Amino acid sequence: MHLQDNGFEVEEVNVIDLAPVKRQYGVTQALESCHTAVVDGYVVEGHVPADLVHRLLDERPDVTGLAVPGMPIGSPGMETPGRQPERYQVLTFDRDGTVEVYATR
C-alpha cells in the first residue's frame, strides 16, 4: 500500500457501504473516490500522494482533509503500464463546503 510504503501505519477496515462513513467525515459526492482514511484527525479521500499527506501533517491547515476525486490514472495505486498518467488535482476541503486546490500532479 502506498501509505504504508511511505511510513504510515495503516489499519484497514472493510465496510459494505462507505457512503455513511464518507458523510460522517464530510466527504461530499463531488470529492468521492474509492476509499476514505483518517490520518491524525484529517480525512484523506482517494489516491492522495503520501508526500502531500506528510505536507498536510507538517502544515496543519484548518481544513477537514485532502481528496483526489475519482481514480485518475497515474495517481498512487492507479499506475497503469502503457498508459500516460493523467494530470489531477489534490484538493483541500472543509465541512463548510470550501474546496481549494492543494497541489496539481
N, C-alpha and C positions, 0 to 999 in steps of 0.2 A: 504494500500500500504506500502511496506517495507520502502521506504524512508520517507514517512510521519510518520510512526511509530517510526522513528529514528531521528526526529527533523527537517526534511527538509520540507519547504513549496513547494508544488507541484502544478503546473498549467498544466493540461492535455490539449493537443491539438491533436485532431484526424485528421489525413490526410489519403487520399485514397492511395497515393503512397509514401512510405517512402524513396524510392531509391534516389530521388533528395536531400532530407534532409540529408541522410547519406553521399552522395558525398559532399554536401556543408560543412559538418563538418569533412571531411577527414576519414570517416569510410569506409574501403575497404571491398570487399566481404568476404575476409578471416576473418574479425573481426565481421561481421554482426550477430545480434540477432534480437529479435522481437520488440525492441523499442529503441529509442535514446533520451537522455536527455542532457541538458546543465545546468551545475551547476557551478555558479560563474566563467564562462569562460572556464571550462573544459567540454569535451564531456564524457558522461557516456553511454556506449553501452551495453545493455543487463542486465542480472541479477547480477549486481555488488553488493556485500555486503556493507551496509551502513557504517560499520566501516572503510572500505577501502576508501570510498568516503571522510569520515572525515579525514582520514590519508592523502589523496591526498591534501585536502584543507589546512591541517596543514603544510605539507612539501613543497607544491607549486613547484614540479619539473617542469622542462622545457619540458613538453610533451603536446600533444593535449588532451589526456584523457585516460580513462580506458575502457577496454572491456572484456566481458565474451562472446566469440563466441558461437553461438548455444544456447541451452536451457538445460544445464546439470541438471539432477535430483539431488535435494538437494540444488541447489543454491536458493537464496531468491526468493520466489514466485513459485518455482518449486519443493517444498517439496511434496513427494508422499508417502502416507501411505502404508506400506508394501514393499516399495522399498528401497534398500540400496542407500544412497547418493553416487554419483559419485565424484571422485576427479576431480577438474578442476583448470584451471589457470586463474588468473585475469592478464590481460596484459596492459602495457602502450603502447601507440602508438603516433607517431607524423606524420606530413604532409610529411616528407621525406621518409616515409615507414619504419622507425625504430620501431620494436616491441620488447619489453622485458617483462619478467615475473616480475610482481609486487608482487604477492602472489600466493600461492597454497592452495587450500582448499580441 
